[in-house]
Amino acid sequence: MKSKLGYTLIEVLVAVILLAIVLPGLAVYVIGARKGQAGAARLEQGATASQRVLDSLALFPSRVVNINDSARITIDGQVYTVRWTVTPSSTGRRVALVSRWSVGKTQHSTSSWGILP
């Protein structure tokens, strides 16, 4: 009996056809994952911008901080506009923050809050 070495032409063609069917589908998932990763990074930076504003507001006494105001912060070339509203609370000053940014024509935002002494 003769032993076979290597692959036949039909086996190679079947493998190539299967790869041609599977790889484009995988590429769609890779592209979608990359877009999701970029969106999550911007969302994290928006929260970071809000946290920076909250940290700087904590440095000022309550009579200096405006009740409603905004600030623009640039992180990695992206401009974030953070608006805040300060309301008195039993534990200090409650600050509600909304961070907004644009990617192309699409507007994005994230909100957070904190307590200042």
Backbone torsions as a table, in degrees:
resi	resn	phi	psi	omega
1	MET	NA	140.2	178.3
2	LYS	-91.2	138.8	174.3
3	SER	-94.9	144.1	179.8
4	LYS	-85.4	139.4	173.6
5	LEU	-120.0	132.8	176.5
6	GLY	84.8	-169.3	-177.3
7	TYR	-111.2	151.8	176.4
8	THR	-82.6	165.6	180.0
9	LEU	-62.0	-37.7	-179.9
10	ILE	-65.4	-41.6	178.6
11	GLU	-62.8	-40.3	178.9
12	VAL	-66.7	-42.6	179.3
13	LEU	-63.5	-41.6	178.5
14	VAL	-62.7	-43.5	179.1
15	ALA	-62.7	-42.5	179.8
16	VAL	-65.6	-40.1	179.6
17	ILE	-66.3	-41.5	177.7
18	LEU	-62.8	-42.2	177.3
19	LEU	-63.7	-39.2	179.6
20	ALA	-64.6	-27.8	179.1
21	ILE	-83.0	-40.5	-172.7
22	VAL	-81.2	-42.1	-173.1
23	LEU	-60.6	-43.1	177.6
24	PRO	-61.8	-35.8	176.7
25	GLY	-64.4	-40.0	176.8
26	LEU	-65.8	-35.9	179.7
27	ALA	-62.5	-37.0	178.0
28	VAL	-61.7	-42.7	179.0
29	TYR	-66.4	-38.1	179.4
30	VAL	-65.5	-43.6	179.6
31	ILE	-65.0	-42.4	178.3
32	GLY	-63.5	-40.0	178.4
33	ALA	-64.9	-39.0	179.9
34	ARG	-65.8	-41.2	177.2
35	LYS	-64.7	-40.7	177.4
36	GLY	-63.6	-38.5	179.1
37	GLN	-65.6	-42.2	179.0
38	ALA	-65.2	-40.4	178.0
39	GLY	-64.7	-40.0	178.8
40	ALA	-66.4	-36.8	178.5
41	ALA	-64.8	-41.4	178.1
42	ARG	-67.4	-37.0	177.6
43	LEU	-63.7	-41.1	176.9
44	GLU	-64.3	-40.1	178.2
45	GLN	-67.4	-34.5	175.2
46	GLY	-63.1	-41.3	176.6
47	ALA	-67.0	-36.2	177.0
48	THR	-63.9	-40.7	178.1
49	ALA	-61.6	-42.9	177.9
50	SER	-63.3	-41.4	-180.0
51	GLN	-65.1	-37.5	177.1
52	ARG	-62.2	-42.7	178.8
53	VAL	-64.3	-45.4	-179.7
54	LEU	-60.8	-41.6	178.2
55	ASP	-63.6	-39.4	179.6
56	SER	-73.2	-32.1	176.9
57	LEU	-66.7	-30.4	-179.9
58	ALA	-66.6	-19.3	-178.6
59	LEU	-78.5	-18.3	-175.0
60	PHE	-103.7	146.2	174.6
61	PRO	-67.1	160.5	-174.2
62	SER	-61.3	-30.2	-178.0
63	ARG	-71.9	-17.8	-178.3
64	VAL	-90.6	-29.7	-175.1
65	VAL	-77.8	126.4	176.3
66	ASN	-70.3	144.5	-178.5
67	ILE	-65.8	-44.0	177.4
68	ASN	-125.8	123.0	180.0
69	ASP	-158.5	-179.1	178.5
70	SER	-149.6	163.3	177.2
71	ALA	-145.8	151.9	176.2
72	ARG	-109.2	130.0	-179.1
73	ILE	-128.4	135.5	177.4
74	THR	-108.1	125.4	176.9
75	ILE	-128.0	121.2	179.9
76	ASP	51.6	40.5	177.2
77	GLY	82.6	-6.4	179.4
78	GLN	-98.8	130.7	-179.2
79	VAL	-93.1	127.1	178.1
80	TYR	-115.0	132.0	174.3
81	THR	-103.8	119.2	-178.6
82	VAL	-109.2	122.2	176.2
83	ARG	-109.9	142.5	179.8
84	TRP	-136.1	155.7	175.6
85	THR	-132.0	126.8	-178.9
86	VAL	-105.3	128.9	175.2
87	THR	-128.8	140.6	178.4
88	PRO	-66.8	147.8	177.8
89	SER	-143.3	167.8	-178.0
90	SER	-68.2	-22.9	-179.1
91	THR	-100.3	-0.7	-178.1
92	GLY	147.6	-140.7	177.2
93	ARG	-110.3	123.9	177.8
94	ARG	-89.1	128.3	-178.4
95	VAL	-116.6	120.7	174.2
96	ALA	-99.2	127.3	-176.2
97	LEU	-121.6	140.8	174.2
98	VAL	-129.2	122.1	178.8
99	SER	-105.2	127.8	-178.3
100	ARG	-123.8	146.7	176.4
101	TRP	-154.7	161.7	-179.1
102	SER	-119.3	141.0	170.7
103	VAL	-125.7	106.4	-172.7
104	GLY	66.7	-125.2	178.6
105	LYS	-98.3	2.0	-176.7
106	THR	-95.4	129.9	177.8
107	GLN	-93.2	139.2	177.9
108	HIS	-128.8	156.8	176.7
109	SER	-156.1	159.1	172.6
110	THR	-142.5	149.0	-179.4
111	SER	-125.1	152.8	178.8
112	SER	-156.2	174.2	177.2
113	TRP	-149.8	163.0	178.4
114	GLY	-156.5	169.3	179.8
115	ILE	-115.0	128.9	175.8
116	LEU	-106.7	145.9	178.6
117	PRO	-67.8	NA	NA
